[in-house]
């Protein structure tokens, strides 16, 4: 299981800080993925979201610097890289799943949000 918690200084995964509070855009991406994950869990579906959909939602949330789908893919890559670096092993693919066939991203089924 991978436990995600939002704290005042950033986002933690299993007690390790993986995203600093200064990385507001990475936090926004993770929140969008968590929202989809949560509603997918409730509805019994685990559909992903593609880079275009993510960039549209980010722009609506005020992140006007998002210029392309490539930029979104780079953000997701950075999040996965941070997770891998913090854990010292390749768990990022268990955290954020990437579908090559559909070009979609979603959180793994083993990801749990901790609310405090």
Secondary structure, DSSP 4 states (H G I P E B T S, - for coil): -EEEEEETTEEEETTEEEEETT-HHHHHHHHHHHHHHHHHHHHT----EEHHHHHHHHHHTT-TT---HHHHHHHHHHHHHHHHHHHTSS-HHHHEEEETTTTEEEE-TTEEEE--
